[in-house]
Amino acid sequence: MANDPWLYFSLLHGFRTTHPRTVIALGCQRAALVSAKNDRGQLPILNPPGDDGLTAFVDATGRVGSRTHVVHLLHDLLLTKPKEGR
């Protein structure tokens, strides 16, 4: 495992919400989360990964004229060869 190829990548998710207490899908089903922060530099409220990957809980509304919510995620992903026949 030490010599296996890993991909390290960063994702910046920007979004607006129309209702408070909204859950936003962030994806990344097979990646291992290394770090996460929101636009205020704080740890966002992330739900445990499910079949659709990570989701973030956003307490406040992102209204028109206000700032867009931002979540910055850093991930690790083990690269594997495709199985034969695929």
DARAGI-V303015 format. One record per residue. SS is DSSP state (H for helix, E for strand, C for the rest). PSI is psi in whole degrees, -180 to 180 (none if undefined). Layout:
[[SS,PSI] [SS,PSI]]
This chain:
[[C,-29] [C,-30] [C,0] [C,145] [C,132] [E,145] [E,128] [E,125] [E,157] [E,136] [E,137] [E,112] [E,123] [E,134] [E,160] [C,148] [C,147] [C,-14] [C,144] [C,161] [C,55] [E,143] [E,128] [E,129] [E,130] [E,-12] [E,-147] [C,53] [C,-38] [C,3] [C,150] [E,122] [E,129] [E,-44] [E,160] [E,142] [E,156] [E,-174] [C,-12] [C,7] [C,11] [C,162] [C,122] [C,162] [E,107] [E,136] [E,153] [E,144] [E,140] [E,-159] [C,-29] [C,10] [E,-153] [E,149] [E,149] [E,140] [E,123] [E,115] [C,-37] [C,159] [C,141] [C,86] [C,161] [C,133] [C,-16] [C,174] [C,150] [C,144] [E,144] [E,134] [E,125] [E,122] [E,139] [E,129] [E,158] [E,144] [E,122] [E,125] [C,132] [C,156] [C,146] [C,148] [C,148] [C,144] [C,4] [C,none]]
